Amino acid sequence: MPFMKGKAPIRRTLRYLEAGKLVLKDEIKIFTINYNASGKHHEGTKDFVFWYLPQIQYKNPNVQIATFRNLTPSPFIRCFYESGHQMLIDCDNKSKEDIHEHVIKVVGKTKDVLTAETIAQEKKDNPANFGVGCDRHCICEINGQLPCPQIVPLPFHMRGKHKNALE
């Protein structure tokens, strides 16, 4: 398998990408990371980019993500909001886990919001759903289905009590 070559090939597996915890808020449009390739106080940011950036890109397809290497004396993350505001997050002398947890807390969606979004998406995505809160109240509204037994009674051969009585 050619994709399993190189440094830490686990980063290119779908299972690893889906395991990411950071889903950015909808207001964030650009996410930039600034760090240097050398320097002890840049190690945490460099590891953060190596391990967590693919997951962030996978989970946030509508956000532009850019990395700037060797342009700054101290590492930081900058988030640009839809309204034009910016947020700076200092990453100096922090480990990759500390940076990840802080970014989740500051610019990530909460677990409650994520669960509500998945529930709402499940209901809307599947046209086979019917009932209260869905597009269709009854399955009889779909073309090719039997009319509603509430309006048109079912034939006797489809009713359980008549079918069992004949046997």
Buried (B, 14 or more C-beta within 10 A) or exposed (E): EEEEEEEEEEBBEEEBBEEBBBBBBEEBBBBBBBBBEEBEBBBBBBBBBEBBBBBBBBBBEEBEEEBEEEEEEBBBBBBBBEEEEEEEBEBEBBBBEEBBBBBBEEBBBEEEEEEEEEEEEEEEEEEEEBEEEEEEEBEBEEEEEEEEEEEEEEEEEEEEEEEEEEE
